[in-house]
Amino acid sequence: KFIKFMYKDLKDIPEPNAAQLEEFYEKIKESYALEETRDLKVIKIDTKALEAQIEIPEDEIKAIYEDNIDVYTTPKTWVLEQAILSTQEQADAVYKKADAKGLEAAIKDVTGNAAAYLGEQNVVEAGLIEDIKEQVLAAEKGGTVLEPISSPLGYYVVKVKAIKDESVKSFESVKKEIKGETRQNQIIDEQYALANLADDMFAGGASPEEVLGEVPASVTSVTGINRYGLNAAKENVLKDYAADSAAILERGFELFEGEASPMFELQNGQIIAVYV
């Protein structure tokens, strides 16, 4: 059951005095609070400017190639099919059929299934197991089926499908790759050097404009954002920074006005500072 007390029926309500208004305000003043907002500048090291400045001479690229020739060398490789049989009789039977039918098919013929077949793999000399190493190295050409080899595990039947000689990638074929990697490493090193310079300047009280005079960087300004990265229109103004936006906001709201954070690295490798 409800009883209604209608506002229109209330008479002679006195106007509140200043003391009453003050007391009421103190109780509800949180509802009048404006959340803190900040204006930030995101200062980002300009990698495009660095890329334009860095050039790698060809003789330096050639020296890197020669110093790391092992990286561009593919050692001699044997393509092997292998099987382990439990008895000498099975191994002999598979050996006799493997040349004509193929190793896996020969195993199925002899044992009724392919459980003994170990598959095909590419192996360098260092990867050859001792039980079969001598016989594999003695094979003169691909397509050779080796006679059964006794081992503690059983009897190996091995087919040397192919022998690939050692090969070295030519300088011309890898020059572009080496140049790209070297430039990227130099850009990263230069980024950190510039970040350290910017940190030193900010620590000395420099403004963003003064830092930009010494460090190739770009500046993005965001104004009136709250600690969630939203502006007055409730737009996420840091959406371009995706997962890094939380780190930007954390630094931006722990500093005082006129302060800059140390340079820090984003997930995409860019290096930035936040200035309040």
Secondary structure, DSSP 8 states (H G I E B T S, - for coil): ------GGG--------HHHHHHHHHHHGGGG-----EEEEEEEE-HHHHHHH----HHHHHHHHHHTGGGGEE--EEEEEEEEESSHHHHHHHHHHHHHH-HHHHHHHHHSSSTTEEEEEEEEGGGS-HHHHHHHHH--STTEE---EEETTEEEEEEEEEEE--EE--HHHHHHHHHHHHHHHHHHHHHHHHHHHHHHHHHTT--HHHHHTTS-EEEEEEEEE-TTSB-TT--BTTGGGGGGHHHHHHHHTTS-TT-B---EE-TTS-EEEEE-
